[in-house]
Amino acid sequence: MNQQLTAKNFTTDQEVRWCPGCGDYAIVNAMRKTLAQIGTDPSDVAFVSGIGCAARFPYYIDSYGFHTVHGRAPAVASGLKLANPELDVWVVGGDGDFLSIGGNHLFHALRRNIDLNLLLLNNAIYGLTKGQYSPTSPPGTRSPSTPAGSVDRPANAVLFALGAGARFIARSADTLPNHLPEVLTRAHAHKGASLVEILQNCIVYNDGVWGGMADKTTTQELSIRVTHGEPMVYGKENDKGLVIDFETGTVSLIVESDGPVAERATVYDETSWVMANAVARMEGQDVPTAIGVIYCDPAEDYITSLREKIPFHQMNKSDLKDLLYAGGTWTKGA
């Protein structure tokens, strides 16, 4: 497009039906801002979703959209991208939609490296169905389905994606209005499947699940923004750092009182699977939550590989008809 786009170009006239205070508002605003900055014509963009609160996304972005069935958004999006490779396809799902019933479809979309931008809105609860615990709910979560508290170990979305062979994995949060568009822009620029986990608050059924991450006064102490080529330091005064042991894959905390942190902290390499795996496994009160581009190691995407193997340019409609009518067929009478 020649005209300068703004967030309004991607805003629909639909009534927003999320609860007041829901983190989804901030995420959809960040998405509109990102799309405007990228400058893609709205007619060249499509959003695909499954079921859940996050699945209402296509109604609130003025582009093409598909509100599909539970867990199947990555499968529908895969077909859409293969049919129209020039389309910018974004897939939106919650932690339940993507990691429970849709886990198999998410796995294969990442494994195949199909050029999709997948946004996992993680509020660690099933919100639309009134607060049941989800695959990412922490142990002890009390809900209608776990009145005595859940005992399951929560799924780790970043580790899941690494195990699936994803080539781009990032994390941000609904409370980071400047950071989130940066991550979304990087995800869009990546050729192949990109997964962005967005930590999000559900004010009704799981308020405060991410603790101080949602508080601007404490987030610098509880999270670390990993940046390629920069030392892993964090804290309000940048007085804390992390050192990765490459033999064990463990992460250790260092502090300023023991010497200059920036000189001793590990320099982050987003192309390192070992480093990505180490920071993805950081859990507990002694280590921060990693945000930013955690892993980016591009490889040939699925459509490029497919075009090299199959001569689509030589195929025509008669080839398809011959394929459909091959073998034993029958015609149903009127």
C-alpha positions in Angstrom: 0.0 0.0 0.0 1.1 3.6 -0.7 -0.8 5.2 2.2 0.6 5.3 5.7 -1.2 2.7 7.8 -2.2 3.2 11.4 -3.7 1.0 14.0 -7.2 2.2 12.9 -6.7 0.5 9.5 -6.8 -2.8 11.4 -9.6 -2.0 13.8 -13.1 -3.4 13.2 -16.5 -2.1 14.2 -17.2 -5.3 16.2 -18.1 -4.9 19.9 -15.2 -6.3 22.0 -16.5 -9.0 24.3 -13.6 -9.6 26.5 -14.0 -8.9 30.2 -13.0 -5.4 31.4 -9.3 -5.5 32.4 -8.5 -8.6 30.3 -4.9 -8.8 29.0 -6.3 -9.5 25.5 -7.0 -5.8 25.0 -3.4 -4.9 25.3 -2.4 -7.7 23.0 -4.8 -6.8 20.2 -3.7 -3.2 20.5 -0.1 -4.3 20.2 -1.0 -6.4 17.2 -2.7 -3.5 15.4 0.3 -1.3 16.1 2.6 -4.0 14.7 0.6 -4.6 11.5 0.5 -0.8 10.8 4.3 -0.6 11.3 4.9 -3.6 9.0 2.8 -1.9 6.4 1.1 -4.9 5.0 -2.2 -4.3 3.2 -5.1 -5.6 5.4 -6.3 -7.6 2.4 -3.1 -9.6 2.5 -3.4 -10.6 6.1 -5.4 -13.4 7.7 -6.0 -14.4 11.3 -6.9 -17.9 12.2 -8.1 -19.0 15.7 -9.6 -22.0 17.4 -11.8 -21.8 20.5 -11.4 -19.8 23.7 -11.2 -16.2 24.8 -8.1 -15.7 22.6 -10.0 -17.1 19.6 -12.1 -13.9 19.3 -9.0 -12.2 17.9 -10.1 -12.4 14.2 -13.3 -10.4 15.0 -11.2 -7.4 16.2 -8.6 -7.2 13.5 -9.8 -5.8 10.2 -8.4 -8.4 7.9 -9.4 -11.8 6.6 -10.2 -14.2 9.5 -11.2 -17.7 10.3 -12.8 -18.7 13.6 -12.3 -22.4 13.5 -12.8 -25.4 15.8 -11.0 -26.3 19.1 -7.3 -26.9 18.6 -7.4 -27.1 14.9 -6.3 -23.5 14.0 -2.8 -24.5 13.1 -4.1 -27.1 10.7 -6.5 -24.7 9.0 -3.8 -22.1 8.8 -1.4 -24.6 7.3 -3.8 -25.2 4.5 -4.5 -21.5 4.0 -0.8 -20.7 3.7 -0.1 -23.6 1.3 -3.0 -22.4 -0.9 -1.9 -18.8 -0.8 1.8 -18.5 0.1 1.8 -14.7 -0.3 -0.7 -14.2 2.5 0.5 -13.1 6.0 -1.1 -15.8 8.2 -1.3 -15.3 12.0 -2.6 -18.0 14.2 -3.9 -17.2 17.7 -4.7 -19.6 20.5 -4.7 -19.9 24.3 -2.7 -22.3 26.4 -5.6 -24.7 26.5 -6.3 -24.5 22.8 -2.7 -24.8 21.6 -1.2 -27.1 24.2 -4.1 -29.4 25.1 -6.5 -30.5 22.3 -4.4 -28.6 19.7 -1.0 -29.8 20.9 -0.6 -32.2 18.0 -1.5 -29.6 15.4 0.9 -27.0 16.9 3.6 -29.6 17.0 3.4 -30.5 13.4 3.1 -26.8 12.2 6.4 -26.1 14.1 8.0 -29.3 13.0 7.2 -28.7 9.3 8.4 -25.1 9.6 5.4 -23.7 7.8 5.6 -19.9 7.4 3.0 -19.1 10.1 3.1 -16.6 13.0 1.7 -18.4 16.0 0.7 -16.4 19.1 0.1 -18.4 22.2 -1.8 -16.3 24.8 -0.9 -18.0 28.1 -3.1 -17.1 31.1 -2.7 -20.6 32.6 -6.4 -21.2 32.8 -9.5 -22.0 30.7 -11.2 -18.7 30.8 -14.1 -19.1 28.3 -15.4 -22.2 30.1 -15.3 -20.5 33.5 -12.0 -21.3 35.0 -10.9 -24.9 34.7 -7.2 -25.5 35.1 -5.1 -25.7 31.9 -1.9 -27.4 30.8 0.1 -24.5 32.0 -1.6 -24.0 35.3 0.9 -24.1 38.2 0.5 -26.9 40.8 -2.1 -26.2 43.5 -4.4 -24.3 41.1 -7.9 -24.5 42.5 -10.6 -24.5 39.9 -14.0 -26.1 39.2 -12.1 -29.1 37.8 -9.5 -29.2 40.5 -11.3 -28.1 43.7 -8.5 -29.6 45.9 -5.8 -28.0 43.8 -4.1 -29.4 40.7 -1.2 -31.8 41.0 -0.1 -31.8 37.3 3.3 -30.5 36.3 2.7 -27.5 34.0 3.7 -27.6 30.4 6.4 -25.3 29.3 5.5 -23.7 25.9 9.1 -22.8 25.0 10.4 -26.2 25.8 7.6 -27.8 23.8 8.5 -25.6 20.8 12.2 -26.5 21.1 11.3 -30.2 21.2 9.1 -29.8 18.1 12.0 -28.3 16.2 10.8 -24.7 16.0 13.3 -22.3 14.5 11.9 -19.1 16.1 10.6 -18.9 19.7 10.0 -15.7 21.7 8.2 -14.6 24.8 6.7 -11.3 25.9 3.8 -10.2 28.1 0.5 -8.2 27.9 2.0 -5.7 30.3 4.9 -4.8 28.0 3.4 -2.5 25.4 6.7 -1.5 23.8 8.4 -4.9 24.0 5.5 -6.9 22.6 5.4 -5.1 19.2 9.2 -5.5 18.8 8.8 -9.3 19.3 5.9 -9.5 17.0 7.8 -7.7 14.3 10.7 -10.1 14.6 8.4 -13.0 14.4 6.8 -11.7 11.2 10.2 -11.1 9.7 11.2 -14.7 10.3 10.8 -17.0 7.3 9.2 -20.2 8.7 7.1 -21.0 11.7 7.5 -18.6 14.6 6.0 -19.1 18.0 5.5 -16.2 20.4 4.3 -17.0 23.9 2.5 -14.0 25.5 2.1 -14.2 29.2 -1.4 -12.8 29.9 -3.5 -12.1 32.9 -7.0 -13.4 33.3 -8.5 -10.9 35.8 -11.6 -13.0 36.5 -10.4 -16.6 36.9 -6.6 -16.4 37.4 -5.7 -12.9 38.4 -2.1 -12.4 39.3 -0.9 -15.7 37.9 2.3 -14.2 36.6 2.9 -12.3 39.9 5.2 -9.3 39.7 5.7 -9.7 36.0 2.6 -7.7 35.6 3.8 -4.9 37.9 6.0 -2.3 36.2 7.8 -1.6 39.5 9.0 -5.2 39.9 9.1 -6.7 36.4 12.8 -5.6 35.9 13.7 -7.7 38.9 11.7 -10.7 37.9 12.4 -10.9 34.2 15.4 -10.8 31.9 15.3 -9.5 28.4 17.6 -11.8 26.5 19.2 -10.0 23.5 21.4 -11.5 20.9 25.1 -10.5 21.4 24.5 -8.9 24.8 25.4 -10.0 28.3 22.6 -11.6 30.3 22.2 -8.9 32.9 19.0 -7.7 34.6 17.5 -5.8 37.5 16.6 -2.2 38.0 20.2 -1.3 38.4 21.5 -4.0 36.1 23.2 -5.4 39.1 22.3 -9.1 38.5 23.4 -11.5 35.8 23.2 -15.1 34.6 25.9 -17.5 33.7 25.1 -20.6 31.7 27.1 -23.9 32.3 27.2 -25.4 28.8 28.1 -28.9 30.1 25.2 -29.2 32.4 22.8 -26.7 30.8 22.2 -25.0 34.2 21.9 -21.3 34.9 23.6 -19.6 37.9 22.9 -16.2 39.3 25.7 -13.7 39.9 25.4 -10.3 41.7 27.3 -7.0 41.5 28.7 -7.3 45.0 31.0 -10.2 43.7 32.4 -8.1 40.9 31.2 -6.4 37.6 28.2 -8.3 36.4 28.4 -7.4 32.7 31.9 -8.7 32.5 31.1 -12.1 34.0 27.6 -12.7 32.6 27.1 -15.1 29.6 26.7 -13.3 26.3 23.4 -14.5 24.8 23.3 -16.2 21.5 19.8 -16.6 20.1 21.1 -19.2 17.6 22.2 -21.5 20.4 19.7 -24.3 21.1 21.6 -25.1 24.3 21.2 -21.6 25.6 17.6 -21.4 24.6 16.9 -24.7 26.4 18.7 -23.4 29.5 16.8 -20.2 29.8 13.5 -21.9 29.0 14.0 -24.2 32.0 14.6 -21.3 34.4 12.0 -21.6 37.2 11.7 -20.6 40.8 12.2 -17.5 42.9 16.0 -17.3 42.4 16.0 -16.8 38.6 14.1 -14.5 36.4 11.7 -15.3 33.5 13.3 -14.9 30.1 11.5 -12.6 27.6 12.5 -11.6 24.1 13.7 -13.7 21.2 14.8 -16.9 22.9 15.7 -18.9 19.8 16.2 -17.9 16.2 18.0 -20.2 13.9 16.4 -20.0 10.4 16.1 -23.0 8.2 14.4 -23.6 4.8 10.6 -23.3 5.3 8.1 -25.9 4.3 6.8 -24.2 1.1 10.2 -23.6 -0.3 11.1 -27.3 0.3 7.8 -28.3 -1.3 8.3 -26.3 -4.4 11.7 -27.8 -4.9 10.3 -31.3 -4.7 7.0 -31.0 -6.5 6.7 -29.2 -9.9 3.5 -27.3 -9.2 4.0 -25.1 -12.2 3.7 -28.2 -14.5 0.4 -29.3 -12.9 -3.0 -28.3 -14.2 -6.7 -29.0 -13.4 -6.7 -32.2 -15.5 -4.0 -33.6 -13.3 -6.1 -33.0 -10.2 -9.1 -34.6 -11.9 -7.1 -37.7 -12.8 -5.9 -38.0 -9.3 -9.4 -37.7 -7.8 -10.8 -40.3 -10.2 -7.9 -42.7 -9.9 -8.6 -46.3 -8.7 -12.1 -47.4 -7.8 -14.7 -44.6 -7.9 -18.5 -44.4 -8.1 -21.0 -41.7 -8.8 -24.1 -41.3 -6.6 -27.3 -41.2 -8.6 -29.8 -38.3 -8.4 
